[in-house]
Amino acid sequence: MRQPALVLLLSSVLALPAAAFAQHAAAPPTQAPTADDYVCTFSGDCGQNQASDDQNANGPRPRIQATRGFALSGTEHSAAPTHRAGPPSLHRTARNLAISSSSSSSAAAPPPASGPGQRINLAVTFVTGSAELTPAARAQAEVFATALLRPQLMNMRFEINGHTDAVGRRDRNLDLSQRRAQTVADFLVRAGVAADRLVVHGYGPDRPLPHMRATAPQNRRVEVIRVS
């Protein structure tokens, strides 16, 4: 009786890593935002022409989550776009982004849906202590530039605002936030976006996210705000 019991026990132990790997592999990948996502958020145009981006050989493409890569944040926020012509998954993306924004909003009166005041955390990253974009950040900035050149956004102007946490000297953080915001703006201009559509600010640690410690790393961000 001992030998079968021992064999069963060893089989169970060996099966545990495989089961854990299967659960890990089953988790859906986090998707980076597409140009269509930016257009939908800033203009409210989530039309049928974007449906092809929701499909791939294996069925509907998983949409991005507001917790990574692309999240509305800051003080000026509006409800999700009300246009309903496009694919449901894209509408859910815009709605989730709007919900994410409202959780950190401190504005007394939000702007009209998809109008001036809409903002996103571009979620670009930099080499530590510098204004140099990482390769992943350059790829994401390229996607955002593509969106800004779409007809729906072509006539809009945007602020590019750099922020830091409160770790270190304020004057250095102000300079770093300005240089990082300028780096993003320069990248967009090189990609074809007209320079007069972009206004650059560096706020350093002076505008931490609501309900967030000033030293929290989440405050290190570049926000894009539609101004017209």
C-alpha positions in Angstrom: 0.0 0.0 0.0 2.9 2.4 0.7 4.3 2.3 -2.9 1.1 3.4 -4.7 0.6 6.1 -2.1 4.1 7.4 -2.6 3.7 7.4 -6.4 0.5 9.4 -6.1 2.1 11.9 -3.8 5.1 12.4 -6.2 2.7 12.8 -9.1 0.8 15.6 -7.3 4.0 17.5 -6.4 5.2 17.3 -9.9 1.9 18.6 -11.3 1.9 21.8 -9.2 4.4 23.8 -11.3 2.6 22.8 -14.5 -0.7 24.0 -13.0 0.8 27.2 -11.9 2.3 27.8 -15.3 -1.0 27.1 -17.0 -2.7 29.8 -14.8 0.0 32.3 -15.6 -0.2 31.6 -19.3 -3.9 31.9 -19.3 -3.9 35.5 -18.2 -4.7 37.9 -21.1 -1.8 40.2 -22.1 -2.0 43.9 -21.3 -2.5 45.8 -24.6 -0.9 49.2 -25.2 -3.2 51.9 -26.5 -3.6 52.3 -30.2 -4.0 55.5 -32.2 -7.8 54.7 -32.4 -7.9 54.7 -28.6 -6.5 58.2 -28.4 -8.8 59.4 -31.2 -11.8 57.9 -29.4 -10.9 59.5 -26.1 -10.1 63.0 -27.4 -12.7 63.4 -30.1 -15.4 61.0 -29.2 -15.1 59.5 -32.7 -15.3 55.7 -32.0 -16.8 54.8 -35.4 -17.0 51.7 -37.4 -13.8 52.6 -39.3 -12.0 51.5 -36.1 -13.6 48.1 -36.0 -10.8 46.4 -37.8 -8.4 47.2 -35.0 -10.6 45.1 -32.7 -10.2 41.9 -34.7 -7.4 39.5 -35.3 -7.0 36.0 -36.5 -8.1 34.7 -33.1 -11.1 36.9 -32.6 -11.6 40.2 -30.9 -8.4 42.0 -29.8 -8.3 42.5 -26.0 -8.6 46.2 -25.2 -6.3 48.1 -23.0 -7.0 48.6 -19.3 -7.0 52.0 -17.6 -4.4 50.8 -15.1 -1.5 50.6 -17.4 -0.1 52.4 -20.4 -3.0 54.7 -21.0 -5.1 56.2 -18.3 -7.0 59.4 -17.9 -5.9 61.3 -14.8 -5.6 64.7 -13.3 -8.0 67.5 -12.6 -10.0 68.1 -15.8 -12.2 65.3 -16.9 -15.3 64.5 -18.8 -17.7 61.7 -19.3 -17.0 59.0 -21.8 -17.8 59.9 -25.5 -21.4 59.4 -26.2 -21.0 58.4 -29.9 -22.1 54.8 -30.2 -21.5 53.9 -33.8 -18.3 51.9 -33.2 -17.4 48.6 -31.8 -18.5 47.9 -28.1 -15.0 47.1 -27.0 -13.7 50.6 -28.0 -16.6 52.2 -26.2 -15.7 50.2 -23.1 -12.2 51.5 -23.4 -13.2 55.1 -23.5 -15.7 54.5 -20.6 -13.0 52.8 -18.5 -10.6 55.6 -19.2 -13.2 58.2 -18.1 -13.9 56.2 -14.9 -10.2 56.2 -14.2 -10.0 59.9 -14.6 -12.9 60.6 -12.3 -11.2 58.8 -9.5 -8.4 61.3 -9.5 -10.3 64.4 -10.6 -10.3 67.5 -8.4 -12.1 69.9 -10.8 -15.3 71.5 -9.6 -16.9 71.4 -13.1 -15.8 68.8 -15.7 -15.5 70.0 -19.3 -18.0 68.8 -22.0 -17.6 65.2 -23.2 -14.5 64.8 -25.4 -14.0 68.6 -25.4 -11.2 70.8 -24.2 -9.9 69.7 -20.8 -9.7 66.0 -21.6 -6.4 64.7 -20.3 -4.4 61.5 -20.4 -1.3 60.2 -18.6 0.8 59.3 -21.6 2.6 56.8 -19.4 6.0 57.2 -21.1 9.1 56.3 -19.2 12.6 57.8 -19.2 16.1 56.7 -18.4 16.5 57.2 -14.6 17.4 60.8 -13.8 17.3 62.0 -17.4 15.0 63.2 -20.1 15.8 60.4 -22.5 12.9 58.3 -23.5 13.2 54.6 -23.2 12.6 52.5 -26.3 9.2 51.5 -25.1 8.3 55.1 -24.5 9.5 56.1 -28.0 7.2 53.4 -29.5 4.2 54.7 -27.5 5.0 58.3 -28.4 5.0 57.3 -32.1 1.5 55.8 -31.7 0.3 59.0 -30.0 1.8 61.1 -32.9 -0.1 59.0 -35.4 -3.3 59.8 -33.5 -2.5 63.5 -33.5 -2.2 63.4 -37.3 -5.6 61.8 -37.8 -8.3 64.1 -39.3 -10.3 63.9 -36.1 -7.5 65.5 -34.0 -5.7 67.5 -36.7 -7.1 70.8 -35.6 -6.7 70.3 -31.8 -4.1 71.9 -29.6 -2.6 70.1 -26.6 -0.5 70.8 -23.5 2.4 68.5 -22.8 2.9 68.7 -19.0 5.8 67.1 -17.1 5.5 66.2 -13.4 7.8 64.6 -10.9 7.6 63.3 -7.3 8.9 65.4 -4.4 12.0 63.4 -3.9 15.1 65.6 -4.2 15.5 69.3 -4.7 12.5 71.2 -6.1 14.6 73.3 -8.6 16.1 70.1 -10.1 12.7 68.5 -10.3 11.2 71.5 -12.0 14.0 71.4 -14.6 13.7 67.7 -15.1 9.9 67.9 -15.6 10.3 70.7 -18.2 13.0 68.8 -20.1 11.0 65.6 -20.1 7.8 67.3 -21.4 9.9 69.1 -24.0 11.5 65.7 -25.1 8.0 64.3 -25.7 6.9 67.5 -27.6 10.1 67.4 -29.7 9.5 63.7 -30.6 6.0 64.5 -31.7 7.2 67.4 -33.9 9.8 65.2 -35.5 7.0 62.7 -36.3 5.1 65.5 -38.2 2.9 67.2 -35.6 3.0 71.0 -36.0 4.9 72.7 -33.2 2.3 75.4 -32.7 -0.2 72.7 -31.7 1.8 71.9 -28.6 2.4 73.9 -25.4 5.0 72.6 -22.9 5.0 73.0 -19.1 7.1 71.5 -16.4 5.5 71.5 -13.0 8.0 69.4 -11.0 6.5 68.2 -7.7 4.0 71.0 -7.4 1.0 69.1 -8.8 0.9 65.6 -7.2 -2.0 63.4 -8.1 -5.0 63.8 -5.8 -5.0 61.5 -2.7 -1.4 60.6 -3.5 1.7 61.3 -1.3 3.9 63.9 -2.9 6.8 61.4 -2.8 4.9 58.6 -4.5 6.5 57.4 -7.8 3.1 57.6 -9.5 3.5 61.4 -9.6 6.4 61.0 -12.1 4.3 61.3 -15.3 3.8 63.2 -18.6 0.2 64.3 -19.1 -1.4 65.5 -22.3 -4.4 67.9 -22.1 -6.6 68.9 -25.0 -6.8 72.7 -24.8 -8.8 73.5 -28.0 
